Amino acid sequence: MSEFKEGIHFYYDPNGLMVLTAQYHLEKGYCCGNGCRHCPYAYISVPEPKRSRLLAASGINNHEKEKQ
């Protein structure tokens, strides 16, 4: 990643917290396992049971989860 840019790689939520975007994660290239809000990797490195809760909240179903 050449430059970390607001609006592309992160934004600030209404509570003032910095949130990393899916674009940032895609450029990083892997799931870090922290349960990031915009994880494009279906939370593959997040341990259970947290992973199942995050997948349910994101709307990703079991069929999609198996393809990851």
C-alpha positions in Angstrom: 0.0 0.0 0.0 1.6 3.2 -1.1 -0.4 5.7 1.0 -3.0 5.4 3.7 -5.9 7.7 2.6 -9.0 8.8 4.4 -12.1 7.9 2.5 -10.4 5.1 0.7 -8.6 3.1 3.4 -10.4 4.3 6.5 -13.1 6.7 7.7 -14.3 7.9 11.1 -17.6 6.7 12.5 -20.1 8.9 14.4 -18.3 8.0 17.6 -15.0 9.2 16.3 -13.5 5.8 15.9 -11.3 5.1 12.8 -12.8 2.2 10.8 -10.8 0.4 8.1 -12.5 -0.1 4.8 -12.8 -3.3 2.7 -10.4 -1.7 0.2 -7.8 -1.4 3.0 -8.3 -5.1 3.9 -8.1 -6.2 0.3 -4.8 -4.4 -0.2 -3.5 -5.9 3.0 -4.3 -9.3 1.6 -5.6 -11.4 4.5 -8.0 -11.5 7.5 -6.3 -10.4 10.7 -8.7 -12.2 12.9 -9.9 -9.1 14.8 -13.5 -9.1 13.5 -13.1 -5.9 11.5 -16.4 -4.2 10.5 -15.7 -4.4 6.7 -13.7 -7.7 6.5 -14.0 -9.0 2.9 -12.6 -12.4 3.9 -15.7 -13.7 5.8 -13.9 -13.4 9.1 -11.9 -16.6 8.2 -9.2 -16.0 10.9 -11.7 -15.0 13.7 -12.1 -17.8 16.3 -15.5 -19.3 17.0 -18.0 -18.5 18.4 -17.3 -14.9 17.5 -16.9 -15.7 13.8 -20.4 -17.2 13.6 -21.9 -14.2 15.3 -20.2 -11.8 12.9 -21.2 -13.8 9.9 -24.8 -13.9 11.1 -24.8 -10.2 11.7 -23.3 -9.5 8.3 -25.9 -11.6 6.5 -23.4 -14.1 5.1 -25.1 -17.5 5.1 -23.5 -21.0 5.7 -23.4 -21.8 1.9 -21.3 -18.6 1.3 -19.2 -19.3 4.4 -18.2 -22.7 3.0 -16.9 -21.2 -0.2 -14.5 -18.9 1.7 
